[in-house]
Amino acid sequence: MIVTKKPDMSKVKWSKAQKAQRGRIGEASTVVKAALADPKVRAKYERKAKKLGKRARDLAMSDYFKGKDLLGKRGG
């Protein structure tokens, strides 16, 4: 086990690109959370995740960034 201090990021000046990416990730997280709240969508991702040895949330995030409509009829 390694113990270190948590970095102090309070004085970091984020670039426009970093701010934009953080915004996209925040939006993706909100959409994924809403999609996985639907039992049918969650079940699809849970089955897929189990086969691939991954987490359902990670697969849904990946699908979101690939442009898939998680909340629509396709559901992933």
mmCIF file of the N, C-alpha and C atoms, coordinates in Angstrom:
data_MODEL
# 
_entry.id   MODEL 
# 
loop_
_atom_site.group_PDB 
_atom_site.id 
_atom_site.type_symbol 
_atom_site.label_atom_id 
_atom_site.label_alt_id 
_atom_site.label_comp_id 
_atom_site.label_asym_id 
_atom_site.label_entity_id 
_atom_site.label_seq_id 
_atom_site.pdbx_PDB_ins_code 
_atom_site.Cartn_x 
_atom_site.Cartn_y 
_atom_site.Cartn_z 
_atom_site.occupancy 
_atom_site.B_iso_or_equiv 
_atom_site.pdbx_formal_charge 
_atom_site.auth_seq_id 
_atom_site.auth_comp_id 
_atom_site.auth_asym_id 
_atom_site.auth_atom_id 
_atom_site.pdbx_PDB_model_num 
ATOM 1   N N  . MET A 1 1  ? 0.840   -1.170  0.000   1.00 0.00 ? 1  MET A N  1 
ATOM 2   C CA . MET A 1 1  ? 0.000   0.000   0.000   1.00 0.00 ? 1  MET A CA 1 
ATOM 3   C C  . MET A 1 1  ? 0.888   1.236   0.000   1.00 0.00 ? 1  MET A C  1 
ATOM 4   N N  . ILE A 1 2  ? 0.489   2.196   -0.813  1.00 0.00 ? 2  ILE A N  1 
ATOM 5   C CA . ILE A 1 2  ? 1.218   3.460   -0.887  1.00 0.00 ? 2  ILE A CA 1 
ATOM 6   C C  . ILE A 1 2  ? 0.290   4.566   -0.398  1.00 0.00 ? 2  ILE A C  1 
ATOM 7   N N  . VAL A 1 3  ? 0.792   5.391   0.489   1.00 0.00 ? 3  VAL A N  1 
ATOM 8   C CA . VAL A 1 3  ? 0.001   6.491   1.037   1.00 0.00 ? 3  VAL A CA 1 
ATOM 9   C C  . VAL A 1 3  ? 0.662   7.799   0.616   1.00 0.00 ? 3  VAL A C  1 
ATOM 10  N N  . THR A 1 4  ? -0.124  8.656   -0.028  1.00 0.00 ? 4  THR A N  1 
ATOM 11  C CA . THR A 1 4  ? 0.379   9.967   -0.436  1.00 0.00 ? 4  THR A CA 1 
ATOM 12  C C  . THR A 1 4  ? -0.688  11.011  -0.174  1.00 0.00 ? 4  THR A C  1 
ATOM 13  N N  . LYS A 1 5  ? -0.291  12.261  -0.226  1.00 0.00 ? 5  LYS A N  1 
ATOM 14  C CA . LYS A 1 5  ? -1.246  13.351  -0.077  1.00 0.00 ? 5  LYS A CA 1 
ATOM 15  C C  . LYS A 1 5  ? -2.059  13.482  -1.352  1.00 0.00 ? 5  LYS A C  1 
ATOM 16  N N  . LYS A 1 6  ? -3.308  13.863  -1.206  1.00 0.00 ? 6  LYS A N  1 
ATOM 17  C CA . LYS A 1 6  ? -4.160  14.130  -2.359  1.00 0.00 ? 6  LYS A CA 1 
ATOM 18  C C  . LYS A 1 6  ? -3.665  15.423  -3.007  1.00 0.00 ? 6  LYS A C  1 
ATOM 19  N N  . PRO A 1 7  ? -3.502  15.444  -4.332  1.00 0.00 ? 7  PRO A N  1 
ATOM 20  C CA . PRO A 1 7  ? -3.005  16.662  -4.972  1.00 0.00 ? 7  PRO A CA 1 
ATOM 21  C C  . PRO A 1 7  ? -3.983  17.828  -4.812  1.00 0.00 ? 7  PRO A C  1 
ATOM 22  N N  . ASP A 1 8  ? -3.440  19.012  -4.598  1.00 0.00 ? 8  ASP A N  1 
ATOM 23  C CA . ASP A 1 8  ? -4.255  20.223  -4.469  1.00 0.00 ? 8  ASP A CA 1 
ATOM 24  C C  . ASP A 1 8  ? -4.474  20.790  -5.871  1.00 0.00 ? 8  ASP A C  1 
ATOM 25  N N  . MET A 1 9  ? -5.676  20.613  -6.387  1.00 0.00 ? 9  MET A N  1 
ATOM 26  C CA . MET A 1 9  ? -5.985  21.059  -7.747  1.00 0.00 ? 9  MET A CA 1 
ATOM 27  C C  . MET A 1 9  ? -6.697  22.415  -7.751  1.00 0.00 ? 9  MET A C  1 
ATOM 28  N N  . SER A 1 10 ? -6.769  23.066  -6.597  1.00 0.00 ? 10 SER A N  1 
ATOM 29  C CA . SER A 1 10 ? -7.531  24.312  -6.484  1.00 0.00 ? 10 SER A CA 1 
ATOM 30  C C  . SER A 1 10 ? -6.928  25.457  -7.302  1.00 0.00 ? 10 SER A C  1 
ATOM 31  N N  . LYS A 1 11 ? -5.641  25.415  -7.588  1.00 0.00 ? 11 LYS A N  1 
ATOM 32  C CA . LYS A 1 11 ? -5.006  26.507  -8.318  1.00 0.00 ? 11 LYS A CA 1 
ATOM 33  C C  . LYS A 1 11 ? -4.708  26.156  -9.773  1.00 0.00 ? 11 LYS A C  1 
ATOM 34  N N  . VAL A 1 12 ? -5.189  25.004  -10.215 1.00 0.00 ? 12 VAL A N  1 
ATOM 35  C CA . VAL A 1 12 ? -4.951  24.586  -11.593 1.00 0.00 ? 12 VAL A CA 1 
ATOM 36  C C  . VAL A 1 12 ? -5.816  25.414  -12.530 1.00 0.00 ? 12 VAL A C  1 
ATOM 37  N N  . LYS A 1 13 ? -5.234  25.891  -13.585 1.00 0.00 ? 13 LYS A N  1 
ATOM 38  C CA . LYS A 1 13 ? -5.955  26.659  -14.597 1.00 0.00 ? 13 LYS A CA 1 
ATOM 39  C C  . LYS A 1 13 ? -6.255  25.707  -15.758 1.00 0.00 ? 13 LYS A C  1 
ATOM 40  N N  . TRP A 1 14 ? -7.529  25.279  -15.870 1.00 0.00 ? 14 TRP A N  1 
ATOM 41  C CA . TRP A 1 14 ? -7.918  24.328  -16.898 1.00 0.00 ? 14 TRP A CA 1 
ATOM 42  C C  . TRP A 1 14 ? -7.996  25.028  -18.251 1.00 0.00 ? 14 TRP A C  1 
ATOM 43  N N  . SER A 1 15 ? -7.549  24.351  -19.300 1.00 0.00 ? 15 SER A N  1 
ATOM 44  C CA . SER A 1 15 ? -7.646  24.905  -20.654 1.00 0.00 ? 15 SER A CA 1 
ATOM 45  C C  . SER A 1 15 ? -9.094  24.804  -21.134 1.00 0.00 ? 15 SER A C  1 
ATOM 46  N N  . LYS A 1 16 ? -9.397  25.495  -22.233 1.00 0.00 ? 16 LYS A N  1 
ATOM 47  C CA . LYS A 1 16 ? -10.746 25.431  -22.794 1.00 0.00 ? 16 LYS A CA 1 
ATOM 48  C C  . LYS A 1 16 ? -11.091 23.997  -23.194 1.00 0.00 ? 16 LYS A C  1 
ATOM 49  N N  . ALA A 1 17 ? -10.128 23.290  -23.771 1.00 0.00 ? 17 ALA A N  1 
ATOM 50  C CA . ALA A 1 17 ? -10.362 21.909  -24.195 1.00 0.00 ? 17 ALA A CA 1 
ATOM 51  C C  . ALA A 1 17 ? -10.641 21.005  -22.989 1.00 0.00 ? 17 ALA A C  1 
ATOM 52  N N  . GLN A 1 18 ? -9.899  21.224  -21.900 1.00 0.00 ? 18 GLN A N  1 
ATOM 53  C CA . GLN A 1 18 ? -10.125 20.428  -20.692 1.00 0.00 ? 18 GLN A CA 1 
ATOM 54  C C  . GLN A 1 18 ? -11.503 20.708  -20.108 1.00 0.00 ? 18 GLN A C  1 
ATOM 55  N N  . LYS A 1 19 ? -11.887 21.971  -20.085 1.00 0.00 ? 19 LYS A N  1 
ATOM 56  C CA . LYS A 1 19 ? -13.210 22.331  -19.572 1.00 0.00 ? 19 LYS A CA 1 
ATOM 57  C C  . LYS A 1 19 ? -14.311 21.710  -20.427 1.00 0.00 ? 19 LYS A C  1 
ATOM 58  N N  . ALA A 1 20 ? -14.112 21.749  -21.747 1.00 0.00 ? 20 ALA A N  1 
ATOM 59  C CA . ALA A 1 20 ? -15.104 21.177  -22.660 1.00 0.00 ? 20 ALA A CA 1 
ATOM 60  C C  . ALA A 1 20 ? -15.225 19.669  -22.442 1.00 0.00 ? 20 ALA A C  1 
ATOM 61  N N  . GLN A 1 21 ? -14.097 18.993  -22.304 1.00 0.00 ? 21 GLN A N  1 
ATOM 62  C CA . GLN A 1 21 ? -14.122 17.544  -22.095 1.00 0.00 ? 21 GLN A CA 1 
ATOM 63  C C  . GLN A 1 21 ? -14.780 17.192  -20.770 1.00 0.00 ? 21 GLN A C  1 
ATOM 64  N N  . ARG A 1 22 ? -14.489 17.964  -19.736 1.00 0.00 ? 22 ARG A N  1 
ATOM 65  C CA . ARG A 1 22 ? -15.116 17.716  -18.432 1.00 0.00 ? 22 ARG A CA 1 
ATOM 66  C C  . ARG A 1 22 ? -16.633 17.898  -18.537 1.00 0.00 ? 22 ARG A C  1 
ATOM 67  N N  . GLY A 1 23 ? -17.056 18.870  -19.338 1.00 0.00 ? 23 GLY A N  1 
ATOM 68  C CA . GLY A 1 23 ? -18.487 19.087  -19.565 1.00 0.00 ? 23 GLY A CA 1 
ATOM 69  C C  . GLY A 1 23 ? -19.123 17.921  -20.302 1.00 0.00 ? 23 GLY A C  1 
ATOM 70  N N  . ARG A 1 24 ? -18.427 17.410  -21.331 1.00 0.00 ? 24 ARG A N  1 
ATOM 71  C CA . ARG A 1 24 ? -18.947 16.253  -22.088 1.00 0.00 ? 24 ARG A CA 1 
ATOM 72  C C  . ARG A 1 24 ? -19.056 15.023  -21.197 1.00 0.00 ? 24 ARG A C  1 
ATOM 73  N N  . ILE A 1 25 ? -18.077 14.813  -20.344 1.00 0.00 ? 25 ILE A N  1 
ATOM 74  C CA . ILE A 1 25 ? -18.112 13.659  -19.444 1.00 0.00 ? 25 ILE A CA 1 
ATOM 75  C C  . ILE A 1 25 ? -19.247 13.814  -18.438 1.00 0.00 ? 25 ILE A C  1 
ATOM 76  N N  . GLY A 1 26 ? -19.455 15.013  -17.945 1.00 0.00 ? 26 GLY A N  1 
ATOM 77  C CA . GLY A 1 26 ? -20.562 15.262  -17.017 1.00 0.00 ? 26 GLY A CA 1 
ATOM 78  C C  . GLY A 1 26 ? -21.908 14.999  -17.664 1.00 0.00 ? 26 GLY A C  1 
ATOM 79  N N  . GLU A 1 27 ? -22.060 15.463  -18.905 1.00 0.00 ? 27 GLU A N  1 
ATOM 80  C CA . GLU A 1 27 ? -23.302 15.228  -19.640 1.00 0.00 ? 27 GLU A CA 1 
ATOM 81  C C  . GLU A 1 27 ? -23.500 13.735  -19.892 1.00 0.00 ? 27 GLU A C  1 
ATOM 82  N N  . ALA A 1 28 ? -22.440 13.060  -20.285 1.00 0.00 ? 28 ALA A N  1 
ATOM 83  C CA . ALA A 1 28 ? -22.519 11.616  -20.533 1.00 0.00 ? 28 ALA A CA 1 
ATOM 84  C C  . ALA A 1 28 ? -22.916 10.880  -19.266 1.00 0.00 ? 28 ALA A C  1 
ATOM 85  N N  . SER A 1 29 ? -22.345 11.267  -18.154 1.00 0.00 ? 29 SER A N  1 
ATOM 86  C CA . SER A 1 29 ? -22.658 10.623  -16.880 1.00 0.00 ? 29 SER A CA 1 
ATOM 87  C C  . SER A 1 29 ? -24.139 10.770  -16.531 1.00 0.00 ? 29 SER A C  1 
ATOM 88  N N  . THR A 1 30 ? -24.689 11.950  -16.785 1.00 0.00 ? 30 THR A N  1 
ATOM 89  C CA . THR A 1 30 ? -26.107 12.193  -16.506 1.00 0.00 ? 30 THR A CA 1 
ATOM 90  C C  . THR A 1 30 ? -26.996 11.323  -17.391 1.00 0.00 ? 30 THR A C  1 
ATOM 91  N N  . VAL A 1 31 ? -26.663 11.241  -18.679 1.00 0.00 ? 31 VAL A N  1 
ATOM 92  C CA . VAL A 1 31 ? -27.457 10.440  -19.616 1.00 0.00 ? 31 VAL A CA 1 
ATOM 93  C C  . VAL A 1 31 ? -27.360 8.959   -19.263 1.00 0.00 ? 31 VAL A C  1 
ATOM 94  N N  . VAL A 1 32 ? -26.164 8.494   -18.953 1.00 0.00 ? 32 VAL A N  1 
ATOM 95  C CA . VAL A 1 32 ? -25.962 7.079   -18.605 1.00 0.00 ? 32 VAL A CA 1 
ATOM 96  C C  . VAL A 1 32 ? -26.724 6.728   -17.334 1.00 0.00 ? 32 VAL A C  1 
ATOM 97  N N  . LYS A 1 33 ? -26.685 7.605   -16.362 1.00 0.00 ? 33 LYS A N  1 
ATOM 98  C CA . LYS A 1 33 ? -27.410 7.355   -15.116 1.00 0.00 ? 33 LYS A CA 1 
ATOM 99  C C  . LYS A 1 33 ? -28.911 7.221   -15.382 1.00 0.00 ? 33 LYS A C  1 
ATOM 100 N N  . ALA A 1 34 ? -29.440 8.102   -16.213 1.00 0.00 ? 34 ALA A N  1 
ATOM 101 C CA . ALA A 1 34 ? -30.866 8.047   -16.560 1.00 0.00 ? 34 ALA A CA 1 
ATOM 102 C C  . ALA A 1 34 ? -31.184 6.772   -17.344 1.00 0.00 ? 34 ALA A C  1 
ATOM 103 N N  . ALA A 1 35 ? -30.309 6.405   -18.280 1.00 0.00 ? 35 ALA A N  1 
ATOM 104 C CA . ALA A 1 35 ? -30.544 5.207   -19.090 1.00 0.00 ? 35 ALA A CA 1 
ATOM 105 C C  . ALA A 1 35 ? -30.521 3.951   -18.225 1.00 0.00 ? 35 ALA A C  1 
ATOM 106 N N  . LEU A 1 36 ? -29.570 3.866   -17.318 1.00 0.00 ? 36 LEU A N  1 
ATOM 107 C CA . LEU A 1 36 ? -29.457 2.670   -16.481 1.00 0.00 ? 36 LEU A CA 1 
ATOM 108 C C  . LEU A 1 36 ? -30.535 2.612   -15.398 1.00 0.00 ? 36 LEU A C  1 
ATOM 109 N N  . ALA A 1 37 ? -31.273 3.691   -15.227 1.00 0.00 ? 37 ALA A N  1 
ATOM 110 C CA . ALA A 1 37 ? -32.406 3.677   -14.303 1.00 0.00 ? 37 ALA A CA 1 
ATOM 111 C C  . ALA A 1 37 ? -33.581 2.915   -14.908 1.00 0.00 ? 37 ALA A C  1 
ATOM 112 N N  . ASP A 1 38 ? -33.577 2.755   -16.236 1.00 0.00 ? 38 ASP A N  1 
ATOM 113 C CA . ASP A 1 38 ? -34.603 1.983   -16.936 1.00 0.00 ? 38 ASP A CA 1 
ATOM 114 C C  . ASP A 1 38 ? -34.246 0.500   -16.803 1.00 0.00 ? 38 ASP A C  1 
ATOM 115 N N  . PRO A 1 39 ? -35.101 -0.301  -16.188 1.00 0.00 ? 39 PRO A N  1 
ATOM 116 C CA . PRO A 1 39 ? -34.783 -1.720  -15.953 1.00 0.00 ? 39 PRO A CA 1 
ATOM 117 C C  . PRO A 1 39 ? -34.454 -2.503  -17.225 1.00 0.00 ? 39 PRO A C  1 
ATOM 118 N N  . LYS A 1 40 ? -35.116 -2.203  -18.341 1.00 0.00 ? 40 LYS A N  1 
ATOM 119 C CA . LYS A 1 40 ? -34.844 -2.922  -19.590 1.00 0.00 ? 40 LYS A CA 1 
ATOM 120 C C  . LYS A 1 40 ? -33.456 -2.590  -20.127 1.00 0.00 ? 40 LYS A C  1 
ATOM 121 N N  . VAL A 1 41 ? -33.128 -1.308  -20.115 1.00 0.00 ? 41 VAL A N  1 
ATOM 122 C CA . VAL A 1 41 ? -31.818 -0.876  -20.604 1.00 0.00 ? 41 VAL A CA 1 
ATOM 123 C C  . VAL A 1 41 ? -30.728 -1.432  -19.695 1.00 0.00 ? 41 VAL A C  1 
ATOM 124 N N  . ARG A 1 42 ? -30.949 -1.352  -18.380 1.00 0.00 ? 42 ARG A N  1 
ATOM 125 C CA . ARG A 1 42 ? -29.972 -1.868  -17.424 1.00 0.00 ? 42 ARG A CA 1 
ATOM 126 C C  . ARG A 1 42 ? -29.728 -3.358  -17.646 1.00 0.00 ? 42 ARG A C  1 
ATOM 127 N N  . ALA A 1 43 ? -30.794 -4.118  -17.853 1.00 0.00 ? 43 ALA A N  1 
ATOM 128 C CA . ALA A 1 43 ? -30.665 -5.566  -18.055 1.00 0.00 ? 43 ALA A CA 1 
ATOM 129 C C  . ALA A 1 43 ? -29.810 -5.871  -19.287 1.00 0.00 ? 43 ALA A C  1 
ATOM 130 N N  . LYS A 1 44 ? -30.027 -5.117  -20.373 1.00 0.00 ? 44 LYS A N  1 
ATOM 131 C CA . LYS A 1 44 ? -29.226 -5.314  -21.586 1.00 0.00 ? 44 LYS A CA 1 
ATOM 132 C C  . LYS A 1 44 ? -27.743 -5.082  -21.308 1.00 0.00 ? 44 LYS A C  1 
ATOM 133 N N  . TYR A 1 45 ? -27.456 -3.974  -20.614 1.00 0.00 ? 45 TYR A N  1 
ATOM 134 C CA . TYR A 1 45 ? -26.062 -3.650  -20.329 1.00 0.00 ? 45 TYR A CA 1 
ATOM 135 C C  . TYR A 1 45 ? -25.446 -4.613  -19.314 1.00 0.00 ? 45 TYR A C  1 
ATOM 136 N N  . GLU A 1 46 ? -26.221 -5.073  -18.360 1.00 0.00 ? 46 GLU A N  1 
ATOM 137 C CA . GLU A 1 46 ? -25.707 -6.036  -17.376 1.00 0.00 ? 46 GLU A CA 1 
ATOM 138 C C  . GLU A 1 46 ? -25.316 -7.344  -18.070 1.00 0.00 ? 46 GLU A C  1 
ATOM 139 N N  . ARG A 1 47 ? -26.165 -7.814  -18.995 1.00 0.00 ? 47 ARG A N  1 
ATOM 140 C CA . ARG A 1 47 ? -25.858 -9.056  -19.732 1.00 0.00 ? 47 ARG A CA 1 
ATOM 141 C C  . ARG A 1 47 ? -24.593 -8.881  -20.574 1.00 0.00 ? 47 ARG A C  1 
ATOM 142 N N  . LYS A 1 48 ? -24.536 -7.775  -21.299 1.00 0.00 ? 48 LYS A N  1 
ATOM 143 C CA . LYS A 1 48 ? -23.383 -7.500  -22.157 1.00 0.00 ? 48 LYS A CA 1 
ATOM 144 C C  . LYS A 1 48 ? -22.108 -7.361  -21.324 1.00 0.00 ? 48 LYS A C  1 
ATOM 145 N N  . ALA A 1 49 ? -22.218 -6.673  -20.197 1.00 0.00 ? 49 ALA A N  1 
ATOM 146 C CA . ALA A 1 49 ? -21.059 -6.451  -19.325 1.00 0.00 ? 49 ALA A CA 1 
ATOM 147 C C  . ALA A 1 49 ? -20.549 -7.770  -18.749 1.00 0.00 ? 49 ALA A C  1 
ATOM 148 N N  . LYS A 1 50 ? -21.459 -8.640  -18.367 1.00 0.00 ? 50 LYS A N  1 
ATOM 149 C CA . LYS A 1 50 ? -21.057 -9.925  -17.796 1.00 0.00 ? 50 LYS A CA 1 
ATOM 150 C C  . LYS A 1 50 ? -20.272 -10.749 -18.810 1.00 0.00 ? 50 LYS A C  1 
ATOM 151 N N  . LYS A 1 51 ? -20.740 -10.749 -20.064 1.00 0.00 ? 51 LYS A N  1 
ATOM 152 C CA . LYS A 1 51 ? -20.051 -11.492 -21.126 1.00 0.00 ? 51 LYS A CA 1 
ATOM 153 C C  . LYS A 1 51 ? -18.643 -10.957 -21.368 1.00 0.00 ? 51 LYS A C  1 
ATOM 154 N N  . LEU A 1 52 ? -18.507 -9.631  -21.293 1.00 0.00 ? 52 LEU A N  1 
ATOM 155 C CA . LEU A 1 52 ? -17.231 -8.985  -21.608 1.00 0.00 ? 52 LEU A CA 1 
ATOM 156 C C  . LEU A 1 52 ? -16.327 -8.780  -20.393 1.00 0.00 ? 52 LEU A C  1 
ATOM 157 N N  . GLY A 1 53 ? -16.847 -9.073  -19.204 1.00 0.00 ? 53 GLY A N  1 
ATOM 158 C CA . GLY A 1 53 ? -16.055 -8.872  -17.990 1.00 0.00 ? 53 GLY A CA 1 
ATOM 159 C C  . GLY A 1 53 ? -15.837 -7.403  -17.679 1.00 0.00 ? 53 GLY A C  1 
ATOM 160 N N  . LYS A 1 54 ? -16.831 -6.595  -17.984 1.00 0.00 ? 54 LYS A N  1 
ATOM 161 C CA . LYS A 1 54 ? -16.743 -5.154  -17.746 1.00 0.00 ? 54 LYS A CA 1 
ATOM 162 C C  . LYS A 1 54 ? -17.915 -4.697  -16.892 1.00 0.00 ? 54 LYS A C  1 
ATOM 163 N N  . ARG A 1 55 ? -17.955 -3.393  -16.612 1.00 0.00 ? 55 ARG A N  1 
ATOM 164 C CA . ARG A 1 55 ? -19.070 -2.831  -15.862 1.00 0.00 ? 55 ARG A CA 1 
ATOM 165 C C  . ARG A 1 55 ? -20.086 -2.255  -16.826 1.00 0.00 ? 55 ARG A C  1 
ATOM 166 N N  . ALA A 1 56 ? -21.364 -2.409  -16.480 1.00 0.00 ? 56 ALA A N  1 
ATOM 167 C CA . ALA A 1 56 ? -22.447 -1.922  -17.329 1.00 0.00 ? 56 ALA A CA 1 
ATOM 168 C C  . ALA A 1 56 ? -22.319 -0.426  -17.575 1.00 0.00 ? 56 ALA A C  1 
ATOM 169 N N  . ARG A 1 57 ? -21.978 0.332   -16.545 1.00 0.00 ? 57 ARG A N  1 
ATOM 170 C CA . ARG A 1 57 ? -21.856 1.782   -16.677 1.00 0.00 ? 57 ARG A CA 1 
ATOM 171 C C  . ARG A 1 57 ? -20.762 2.150   -17.679 1.00 0.00 ? 57 ARG A C  1 
ATOM 172 N N  . ASP A 1 58 ? -19.657 1.429   -17.644 1.00 0.00 ? 58 ASP A N  1 
ATOM 173 C CA . ASP A 1 58 ? -18.566 1.721   -18.570 1.00 0.00 ? 58 ASP A CA 1 
ATOM 174 C C  . ASP A 1 58 ? -18.973 1.452   -20.020 1.00 0.00 ? 58 ASP A C  1 
ATOM 175 N N  . LEU A 1 59 ? -19.707 0.376   -20.246 1.00 0.00 ? 59 LEU A N  1 
ATOM 176 C CA . LEU A 1 59 ? -20.182 0.065   -21.594 1.00 0.00 ? 59 LEU A CA 1 
ATOM 177 C C  . LEU A 1 59 ? -21.166 1.130   -22.082 1.00 0.00 ? 59 LEU A C  1 
ATOM 178 N N  . ALA A 1 60 ? -22.034 1.564   -21.195 1.00 0.00 ? 60 ALA A N  1 
ATOM 179 C CA . ALA A 1 60 ? -23.009 2.597   -21.560 1.00 0.00 ? 60 ALA A CA 1 
ATOM 180 C C  . ALA A 1 60 ? -22.294 3.917   -21.870 1.00 0.00 ? 60 ALA A C  1 
ATOM 181 N N  . MET A 1 61 ? -21.276 4.260   -21.094 1.00 0.00 ? 61 MET A N  1 
ATOM 182 C CA . MET A 1 61 ? -20.508 5.484   -21.369 1.00 0.00 ? 61 MET A CA 1 
ATOM 183 C C  . MET A 1 61 ? -19.856 5.385   -22.744 1.00 0.00 ? 61 MET A C  1 
ATOM 184 N N  . SER A 1 62 ? -19.277 4.244   -23.039 1.00 0.00 ? 62 SER A N  1 
ATOM 185 C CA . SER A 1 62 ? -18.638 4.032   -24.329 1.00 0.00 ? 62 SER A CA 1 
ATOM 186 C C  . SER A 1 62 ? -19.654 4.187   -25.459 1.00 0.00 ? 62 SER A C  1 
ATOM 187 N N  . ASP A 1 63 ? -20.818 3.581   -25.296 1.00 0.00 ? 63 ASP A N  1 
ATOM 188 C CA . ASP A 1 63 ? -21.871 3.699   -26.309 1.00 0.00 ? 63 ASP A CA 1 
ATOM 189 C C  . ASP A 1 63 ? -22.316 5.145   -26.478 1.00 0.00 ? 63 ASP A C  1 
ATOM 190 N N  . TYR A 1 64 ? -22.418 5.874   -25.378 1.00 0.00 ? 64 TYR A N  1 
ATOM 191 C CA . TYR A 1 64 ? -22.811 7.283   -25.454 1.00 0.00 ? 64 TYR A CA 1 
ATOM 192 C C  . TYR A 1 64 ? -21.817 8.057   -26.315 1.00 0.00 ? 64 TYR A C  1 
ATOM 193 N N  . PHE A 1 65 ? -20.527 7.849   -26.075 1.00 0.00 ? 65 PHE A N  1 
ATOM 194 C CA . PHE A 1 65 ? -19.512 8.580   -26.824 1.00 0.00 ? 65 PHE A CA 1 
ATOM 195 C C  . PHE A 1 65 ? -19.409 8.107   -28.267 1.00 0.00 ? 65 PHE A C  1 
ATOM 196 N N  . LYS A 1 66 ? -19.947 6.936   -28.573 1.00 0.00 ? 66 LYS A N  1 
ATOM 197 C CA . LYS A 1 66 ? -19.993 6.444   -29.957 1.00 0.00 ? 66 LYS A CA 1 
ATOM 198 C C  . LYS A 1 66 ? -21.242 6.974   -30.668 1.00 0.00 ? 66 LYS A C  1 
ATOM 199 N N  . GLY A 1 67 ? -22.087 7.730   -29.949 1.00 0.00 ? 67 GLY A N  1 
ATOM 200 C CA . GLY A 1 67 ? -23.263 8.344   -30.550 1.00 0.00 ? 67 GLY A CA 1 
ATOM 201 C C  . GLY A 1 67 ? -24.523 7.522   -30.477 1.00 0.00 ? 67 GLY A C  1 
ATOM 202 N N  . LYS A 1 68 ? -24.512 6.445   -29.703 1.00 0.00 ? 68 LYS A N  1 
ATOM 203 C CA . LYS A 1 68 ? -25.709 5.620   -29.577 1.00 0.00 ? 68 LYS A CA 1 
ATOM 204 C C  . LYS A 1 68 ? -26.730 6.306   -28.676 1.00 0.00 ? 68 LYS A C  1 
ATOM 205 N N  . ASP A 1 69 ? -28.008 6.144   -29.004 1.00 0.00 ? 69 ASP A N  1 
ATOM 206 C CA . ASP A 1 69 ? -29.109 6.751   -28.254 1.00 0.00 ? 69 ASP A CA 1 
ATOM 207 C C  . ASP A 1 69 ? -29.488 5.827   -27.100 1.00 0.00 ? 69 ASP A C  1 
ATOM 208 N N  . LEU A 1 70 ? -28.971 6.078   -25.923 1.00 0.00 ? 70 LEU A N  1 
ATOM 209 C CA . LEU A 1 70 ? -29.217 5.201   -24.765 1.00 0.00 ? 70 LEU A CA 1 
ATOM 210 C C  . LEU A 1 70 ? -30.647 5.296   -24.254 1.00 0.00 ? 70 LEU A C  1 
ATOM 211 N N  . LEU A 1 71 ? -31.268 6.459   -24.399 1.00 0.00 ? 71 LEU A N  1 
ATOM 212 C CA . LEU A 1 71 ? -32.602 6.664   -23.859 1.00 0.00 ? 71 LEU A CA 1 
ATOM 213 C C  . LEU A 1 71 ? -33.709 6.392   -24.878 1.00 0.00 ? 71 LEU A C  1 
ATOM 214 N N  . GLY A 1 72 ? -33.318 6.191   -26.127 1.00 0.00 ? 72 GLY A N  1 
ATOM 215 C CA . GLY A 1 72 ? -34.304 5.953   -27.182 1.00 0.00 ? 72 GLY A CA 1 
ATOM 216 C C  . GLY A 1 72 ? -34.706 4.498   -27.281 1.00 0.00 ? 72 GLY A C  1 
ATOM 217 N N  . LYS A 1 73 ? -35.310 4.165   -28.365 1.00 0.00 ? 73 LYS A N  1 
ATOM 218 C CA . LYS A 1 73 ? -35.824 2.800   -28.586 1.00 0.00 ? 73 LYS A CA 1 
ATOM 219 C C  . LYS A 1 73 ? -34.706 1.773   -28.688 1.00 0.00 ? 73 LYS A C  1 
ATOM 220 N N  . ARG A 1 74 ? -33.543 2.190   -29.202 1.00 0.00 ? 74 ARG A N  1 
ATOM 221 C CA . ARG A 1 74 ? -32.451 1.235   -29.367 1.00 0.00 ? 74 ARG A CA 1 
ATOM 222 C C  . ARG A 1 74 ? -31.902 0.794   -28.026 1.00 0.00 ? 74 ARG A C  1 
ATOM 223 N N  . GLY A 1 75 ? -31.754 1.742   -27.055 1.00 0.00 ? 75 GLY A N  1 
ATOM 224 C CA . GLY A 1 75 ? -31.330 1.411   -25.709 1.00 0.00 ? 75 GLY A CA 1 
ATOM 225 C C  . GLY A 1 75 ? -29.995 0.727   -25.591 1.00 0.00 ? 75 GLY A C  1 
ATOM 226 N N  . GLY A 1 76 ? -29.119 0.853   -26.530 1.00 0.00 ? 76 GLY A N  1 
ATOM 227 C CA . GLY A 1 76 ? -27.787 0.293   -26.428 1.00 0.00 ? 76 GLY A CA 1 
ATOM 228 C C  . GLY A 1 76 ? -27.669 -0.942  -27.195 1.00 0.00 ? 76 GLY A C  1 
# 
